[in-house]
Amino acid sequence: MLINSWRAAIVCVLVALPALAASTKFAFKQVAVNGSFLVQVNAINNKNQYAGSYLDNNGSHAFLVSAGVATVLAPGQKCSGVTPAVLNLRAAILGFVTCAGAPGAFLWANGIYNPDCCGALGMPDPDYHVGLNAGGVVFLNTASGGGNGWLLGTPLNLAPVYPPGVDAEICSINTGAVVAGVTTSSGGAPMFFYGGGAGFTQFAPPAMAATSGCAFINDAGRIAGSYLDSAGAPQGFVYAGGALVYFGMPGQVESLAVDAYSNKGRAVGSYFDPINQLWHLFWYNGSGVSVFGSFVPQTNLRLALNDNGILMLAVRHSNGGPTASYRILCAGDAC
């Protein structure tokens, strides 16, 4: 699973709000890497290793933290702007890189870039997701002829795949190399999809007017996402075996998006409260929603989650200011 999407939403109050489960608490701890608190954590795996980038007086550095020790991922001489996006159980990292001014993708594994870090994995669109599973299968959403192109496979054997619909985006991949995503138009209607090189299955909640955010698939093949209904109201959902379960937020909601979905059936994301003009985070445990954290509207949010219930949050002011990251632990009945 992966997280690689910013949500327009610096921290207003990092205090737990009243949750649906009163005994559930969320503890925030700011992340520092090599003495810097200007950290953007983008990914965490089930070994509790995490990856991202940090800023110091010498510039920006990509990193991997394992057992509390940070390793700096030194790029090749022709590369810059190395930004890890996803991390698997083998501590392999897939992300974005700039080479001679052009965007590219890189895979870092066993201390080296593979093949050479400089656009060798194609030309991904940095506004879209990339993915990497435990077996080393990757996907890229690329710019191709003014539209979207999609590549799926091992780094040295990437092949085009063709999700259904128009303006499709692959959002996530599971251990079985099944991907899930969204399309803004499929014969006139937005849809969600899942599948792979052998074909794709489409589905849509009843009365869906538009997709909202992406779709995230876990190893059991269950998919979590969000959409706008025919009245323009945001809704969250979990799709499994052709059945849909819905969940919503307390109070009025203007925008809602799922950012990650774990193998334990936990979905996390954020929503905007138009009454108080604040973004909040949410934790859905399969039966109820807990709400926590408050953020002013001019904040971008990025979330990553592992199966141990550890949530990593990166926050950045929407004017491009420095990023801070937090490790969040859930404790209580709803976790």
Sequence and secondary structure as in RCSB ss.txt:
>XXXX:A:sequence
MLINSWRAAIVCVLVALPALAASTKFAFKQVAVNGSFLVQVNAINNKNQYAGSYLDNNGSHAFLVSAGVATVLAP
GQKCSGVTPAVLNLRAAILGFVTCAGAPGAFLWANGIYNPDCCGALGMPDPDYHVGLNAGGVVFLNTASGGGNGW
LLGTPLNLAPVYPPGVDAEICSINTGAVVAGVTTSSGGAPMFFYGGGAGFTQFAPPAMAATSGCAFINDAGRIAG
SYLDSAGAPQGFVYAGGALVYFGMPGQVESLAVDAYSNKGRAVGSYFDPINQLWHLFWYNGSGVSVFGSFVPQTN
LRLALNDNGILMLAVRHSNGGPTASYRILCAGDAC
>XXXX:A:secstr
      EE  EEE      SSTT EEEEEE  BTTB  EEEEEE TTS EEEEEEETTEEEEEEEETTEEEE   
 TTEEEEEEEEE TT  EEEEEEETTEEEEEEEETTEEES SSSTT  B TTS EEE TTS EEEEEEETTEEEE
EEEETTEEEE   SSEEEEEEEE TT  EEEEEEEETTEEEEEEEETTEEEEE  TTEEEE S  EE TTS EEE
EEEETTS EEEEEEETTEEEEE  SS  SEEEEEEE TTS EEEEEEETTTTEEEEEEE SS EEEEEEE TTEE
EEEEE TTSEEEEEEEETTS  EEEEEEEEESTT 
